[in-house]
């Protein structure tokens, strides 16, 4: 038999603490169609850790970047 692994979903408070933004910011992002993908379970809002990770990986990375020749670019 093939067992399917189900991710433990995060609530707003857990995600807020995890990524360091307020619950209000998460709610604003949802209303604006931004932020990580979310799921509605009845009236509850939940986030899958894999969706949060994918969203974080899609965000721009700041700081210095090293070019092909080894020069530092801002």
C-alpha positions in Angstrom: 0.0 0.0 0.0 1.2 3.5 -0.9 1.3 5.9 2.1 0.9 9.6 1.3 2.8 11.9 3.6 0.8 15.0 4.7 2.6 18.1 5.7 1.8 19.8 9.0 0.2 23.1 8.0 1.3 26.4 9.6 -1.2 28.9 11.0 -0.8 32.6 10.7 0.9 33.0 14.1 3.4 30.3 13.3 4.2 31.7 9.9 4.5 35.2 11.2 7.1 34.1 13.8 8.9 31.9 11.3 9.5 34.7 8.7 9.4 37.7 11.0 6.4 39.6 9.7 3.2 40.6 11.5 0.0 38.8 11.1 -1.4 42.0 9.6 1.2 41.8 6.9 0.3 38.3 6.1 -3.4 39.3 5.9 -2.5 42.3 3.7 -0.5 40.1 1.3 -3.4 37.6 1.0 -5.8 40.3 0.2 -3.4 41.8 -2.4 -2.7 38.4 -3.9 0.9 38.5 -2.7 2.9 36.4 -0.3 3.1 32.6 0.0 0.3 30.3 -1.2 -2.3 29.6 1.4 -5.2 27.2 1.9 -8.6 27.8 3.5 -9.8 25.0 5.8 -13.3 26.2 6.6 -12.6 29.7 7.9 -9.1 28.8 8.9 -6.1 30.0 6.9 -3.2 27.6 6.7 0.2 27.5 4.9 2.1 24.5 3.7 5.8 24.7 4.6 6.7 23.6 1.1 4.7 26.5 -0.4 6.4 28.9 2.1 9.8 27.6 1.1 9.1 27.9 -2.6 7.8 31.5 -2.1 10.9 32.4 -0.1 13.2 30.9 -2.8 11.4 33.0 -5.4 12.1 36.3 -3.6 15.0 38.5 -4.8 18.3 38.1 -3.0 20.1 41.3 -2.0 23.6 42.1 -1.1 26.8 41.8 -3.2 27.0 39.5 -6.1 30.2 38.2 -7.6 30.4 38.4 -11.4 31.9 35.9 -13.8 35.4 37.6 -13.6 35.3 37.6 -9.8 34.5 41.3 -9.6 32.0 42.3 -6.9 28.8 44.0 -8.1 26.3 45.8 -5.9 
